[in-house]
Amino acid sequence: VVSALLIKGFEEGIFDAAIVVRRMEGYSAEAVVATNASEVLEAKGTKYLRVNVTKKLRELISQGKKRIAIVCTPCEVKAARKIQQTLKKDYEITIIGLFCFEAFNSAKLKDEVKARLGVDLAKVEKTQVRHGKFIMHVDGKEYGCRVKDLDDAAERVCRFCDDFTSQYADVSVGSVGSKQGHSTVIVRSKVGEKLLKNLDMVKETVDKEEIARLAKFKMERAKKSLAALN
């Protein structure tokens, strides 16, 4: 869905450049700039790693780009909005936010996956989180474990984040609440409505209670983590 939204945005001239996260060698990831459909598709898929995308946003702004899309997690969404508030009105920043409970440290995740499952994460072709499981596909086989089992590999700062659904984005996208093969999409602004309008999609029901449950859990976890510092 994210790729479809970006491609539609390019086709309709809503933005001239998009900041996306592309997987690099050794199961690492970095923010890159896409300017066409093929570059968008090169970055498809969720990486579950913490990546600084607002640094790339500042670079594009300094280069004179004024119509920019950015795909990012809740913490980066907030930072992007703060940057946008400092800009003149002729800048148009479109934000596609991702559902995110927590991100992983690449090196620690590699160690945990190797120790628990004997899998070399650098050789994994695809990763996904579904129903509380971290699933990996490599050489035609599927491996998985509970996300909870990978707690030691999670970024510590994520415990202080209280936003699960990227509530400050124009459009939020995630897998929670939708059945396999579908994505949950939350439209939050007129810009988001414009992006989604006439997009070729199959509509299904969404489990809103499941989304609300995880959102509440993350918020309460953040409160407890902050309280523990005092």
Disulfide bonds with the S-S distance in Angstrom:
none
